[in-house]
Amino acid sequence: MTESAETQVKTIIDLRDITKSYFIGHPNEFQALTRVNIRIMQGEFVSVVGESGSGKSTLMNIIGALDRPTEGQYFLDSLDVGLESDYELSGVRNRKIGFVFQTFNLIPRTNALMNVELPMTYAKIPQRERQERAKYLLEMVGMGDRMKHQPNELSGGQKQRVAIARAMANDPAIILADEPTGALDSVTGHLVMDIFHKLHEKGKTIVLITHSQELAEETERIITLRDGEVTAERKGSGKKVGRT
């Protein structure tokens, strides 16, 4: 079997009957997710769409190993997340998942280069190596001339490109993007989506959490959440929409 064929058949995210409840045993108890089953293969570009309150953020937190389900099992690259301690999960996140958030989450008063270096610092990568990789990643997202700029000196789109570079710092298996274009105008948002397409072409698995059907259409598969349940799943175009 060729390497590309192996990549196509490997499951990297496997959610099995995932239920997430809050305030258990109290009058305001509610279920944010109910028996969610999702499988994502290595190298896929998948979007999860839904209105506010549909459970998208809760699902993102579970996929990103930031929170644990109340019921069900989650296998991340064949690892049973439920069996890992909080300390072990911290290491898993740093190695396997790159996060991109709507609010960028860059460290103030710290330049772009150092922001991208930070995950590699936690991974104990030597300074020279992490600095060289950070420079390479910033150049890859078109921010090579802004390495020394702090977040308050960058536009929203520039901040998000730095955030994407940071997400790639430890060469993770998965990029998990939560409303990454939500704070951007449509033109800048498309530029950010173009970067995700390039990363996907390089073989990265990308999960895009979004309320935008237009952006979701650019992914290979669209999963719809409503009231904490998967209500639909269909193919997307997997291509840029309305631009070259």
Helices and strands as residue ranges (DSSP letters): H 3-9, E 11-22, E 30-41, E 45-49, H 56-63, E 71-76, E 79-80, G 81-83, H 86-96, E 97-101, H 112-122, H 127-140, G 144-146, G 151-153, H 156-167, E 174-178, H 186-201, E 205-210, H 213-216, E 221-226, E 229-235
